[in-house]
Amino acid sequence: MANSQQTPSHPGELKDVPGWFPPLDQVLFTWLLEQQETEGIQGDLLELGVYMGKSAILLGHHLRDGETFTVCDLFEGDAPDESNRAEATKSYSSLTRQAFERNYLSFHDTLPTVIQGPSSVISKEVSDTTCRFVHIDASHLYEHVHGDIGAAHDILLPGGIVVLDDFRSEHTPGVSVAAWEAVLNRGLRPICLSTQKLYGTWGDPEPIQEKLLAMIKEREDFGLSVQMAAGHRLIRTRSQGMKPPPFPRSRHFVEPVAAAPEPVRQPAPAAARPPARRTGRSRTRRIALDLLPPVVTRAVQRSRAAKRAERG
């Protein structure tokens, strides 16, 4: 990530935007949003906690005419309490509204409605029963996540979908407690689980679960297990070499220049070789002459010389 003294480059593709949004969740977001569109469900989109904008950019791609997309984040603003301030300083010190807006506008013509402040203000900014999809990825502290889940319950349309990030990460136990508390005591019903996110609804999850299972069984890049717990069907998904879904490139994308092919090297001509010396018989004769007694050798040599004279 670029430091504060440098001007970061604009992203050319979604993968260039910093953030934790693996291919599995990109596929699930895309599929669920497309299902809502196929079923004609009209409603707004909301994201609490945007970091550098990676998931917001994908959500914005599914915004339709007449819908509103709202994002809420502290950015570089003041946190509402000391615990939240310490969390923001440790994990999000490089996050600025300018960085988010630069990344988002690389892919979209206009910004979403941006609320700079703690997620606790969202109930005053977004009306009840207006959203079809809410992504919660703000604070990891139990009290804040508990409040965000309550706000999502009121803001969602009947049958709308909420996604809770980091519900089972080792470093975010507060999210885990708030998420499973909502499942056990607050009426949230899981649709599926990914490596990092819990997808749920306060409606009936079974119809969308059946479609999801059918989709997964047609693909080879999904891992799947189904378990029952406390009366809930838990569909666990995982990636098996999954690629991100196709996504439009940004306005700043530059096609990589193909490297020029290396010239084909022709083999060097073989060096001229001296004519091969006759070795077989002549070498054998020389060895034989060397081994004969001198008198015999001289006689042989005289005989050979005479024959050459006759031929000449």
N, C-alpha and C positions, 0 to 999 in steps of 0.2 A: 504494500500500500504506500502511496506517495506520502512524503512528510509534508508538514504545513508550509515549508518554504518553497515547495514546487507546485506548479500548476498541473494537476492530474490530467491525463489525456482523456478524451471522450471515449466511451465504450463503443466498440464496433458491433459486438454481439452480446446477447444476454450473459453468456459465460464470462464476459469481461467485467461485469459488475460485481464488486466484492459482496460477499454474503453467504449465508448458510441456507441453500435452497437446492437440495440434491435432485437428480433426475427423477427419482421415485415420486417426490412431492410435486415436481413440475407436471408429471404425467397425471397424478391424481387431481391436482387443481384443474388442469385442462379438461380432463374427462368429466368431472363433476359440474364445472361451469357449462360445458357443452351440453350435458344432460339437461340442465335447467333451461338452456336456450331451446333445445329440442322440444321440451315439454311446454314451452311458452310461458315460463315463470318470469314475470317482470318484477324487478326490484333493484335497489341500490347496492353498492359494494362498499365495504368498510374494512380498513386495516389499522390496527392499533400497534404501533411500533414498526418502523419502516427500514431502519438501518440505512443502507445505501440505495435501496429501492428495487432490489432484484425481484422479489415477489410482487411488489406493487406494479412494476412494469408489466408483468404477466397478467395481473388482474385487470389493469387498464386496457389491455388488448381485448378483453371480453365485455367491455362497457358498451351498451347499446343506446340508441337514441331514446331520450326521455329518462335515462338513468343517471344517477350521480355517483361518483366515486369520491369517498372521503378518506383521508389518512390523518393519523394523529401521532405525534411524536414530540418528545422534549427537545430534540435536536440539541443545540448548545444552550438551551434555556435552563432555568433553575428547577431543580427537583423539588417535589412537595415535602419531602422529609429527609432526615439524615441517612436512613438506610438506602433510600432510592438514590440519593446523591452519591453515596459511596459506590453503589452498583454502576451508575452511569460513568463515574470517573474511571472505574476499573475496566469496564468492557466497551464503552462507547465514546471514549475521549476524542476520537478522530471524527465523529459524526457531526456534520453540519448540515443545515437546511440547504445551503448552496450546493453541496455535493449531491444531495438527494435530487434536487431540482435539475442539476446539470445532467445526471444520469437519466432521469425520467424523460426529459425533453429530447434526449438523443433518440428516443423511440416513439414519442408521441408529440402531437402538435400543441396540446395544451396540458397544463398541470391539473391534477385532481384538486379538490378542495382540501387545503392544507391547514390543519389546526396544530399550532405549536403550543404544546402544553402537556400536562400529565393526562393519562388515559381516563382519569376520574371525571374529566369535564365532558366526556363524549355524550353522556345522556342529555346534556343541555344543548348540544350542537346537532345531534341527529335525532329525528323524531322516531317514536315507537312504531313498530311493525312496518318498517320501510325497506329493510335490507333483505336480500336473498342470500348473501354470502358475507360472513364476517371472519377475518383472520386476526387472531389475538397473538401478538408476538412482542409485547411491551415489557413490562417489569417481570422479573422472575420471583418476586416476593409474594408470599401467600396472600397477604391482605389485598394487594393490588390485583392479583389474578382473580381472586374471589370476586372483587368488585367488577372487573372486566367481564367475567362470565355472567354476572347478574345483568350488566348493561346489555350484553349481547342477547340474552333471553328476551329482553323487552324490545330491542331494536329489530330483531329478526321477524320476518314474515312467518306465518304458520308453515312449517315444513322447511324453513330456511336452514342453511348449513353454517355451523361454526367450526373453526379449526383452531386447536390449541397447540401452540408450538412448545417444544422442550418439555413435554409432559412426562418424559422418563429419562431425562439426562441426569447423569451423576451429580452435576453441580447445581441442579435446579429442583431440589426436593419440594420447595414451596409450590411450584407449578404442579407437581405430581399430586400433592395433597389436595389442592384446589380442584384439579381435574377429576379425580376419582370421587371426591366429595360431591361434586356436581352430578356424577353418574349415580351415586348411591342415594343421595338425599335431595337433589334439586331437579330431578326429572330429565337430565340430559341422557340421551341414548346414543351409544357409539354406532357409527356407520362402519368405520374401519380404523386401523392403526397402521402408521408407517413407522419407520425407524425413529423419527423424532416427533411426529404430530399425531394428535387424536382428532379424528373427523367425526362430528356428531350433529344431532338434531334434537329438537324438542317435539318433533312429529314422529311418525311411524317410519323407522329406518328400513323395514323389510323390503319394500319395493325397490329402493335404490341399491340395497345390498344384493338382491338377486341379479340385477343388471350388472353390478360390479363383478360378482363372481363369474358370470357368463363371459364378461370381457377378459378377466384374468385368465380364464381357462383357455382362451384362444391365443394367448401370448406365451412365449417361452422365456421372457425376461423377467417374469414375476415369480417370486417365491410366495407361498401361501400356506397358512394354517388357520383353522377355525376352531375356536374354543368357546365354551359356555362358562360364564362367571356371574353369580348373583342374578341369574335370569336374563343376562344380556349375551347376545351372540357377538363374539369378538373376532373380527376378521383381521388377522395379522398379515401385512404385506411386507415384502422386502425386495430389494433389487437383486437381480441375477444378471449382471452385465448390462443393465438398462442404459439406454441413450436418452438424452433429453428430447422432448417432442419438438417438432419443427417450430421455429419462431422467427418472425421477420427481423432482419438485420437493422441496425440503427442507421440514421442518416449520415453517420460518420464512418460507416464501414468502407474499408479500402480493400479491394481484391488483392490478395497476395500476388506478388510478381513471381511468375514461374521461373525457376532457375534455368539458365541456358544449358542445353545439353552439352556434355563434354564432347569435344571432337573425337571421332573414332581414330584411334592410333593404328596406322598401317604397320605391319611387321617390317622390320629393317631387312633390306636385301641381304641374302646370305653372302658372306665374304667369299671372294674367289678362292678356290682351293687348288693347290697344285695337283697335277695329275697323279692318280694313285700309283704307287710303286708296285711293281709286280713282286709278290712276296712268296707265294706258295712254292712252286717248283724250284725257282732259282735259289731261294733261301736254303731249301733242302740240299740242292747240289753243292752250295758253298760249304755247308756244314760237312757234307760227305768228303769233299776235297780236303778240308782241314784235318779230317781224322785219318786219311790215307797216309801211308808212308811217302816221304818226299819223292822217291823214284817213281812210284806209281802215279803220284799227282802230276809230275812233269810230263809223263807219257800221256795222260788224259788231256792235259792242256795242249800238247802238241797236236794230238788227234783233232781236237775241236778247232784249233787254228787252221789246220789243213782243210777241214770241211768248209769253213767260212771262205777260204781262198777259192775253193772250187766253185762255191755259189757266186762269188763276186766276179 
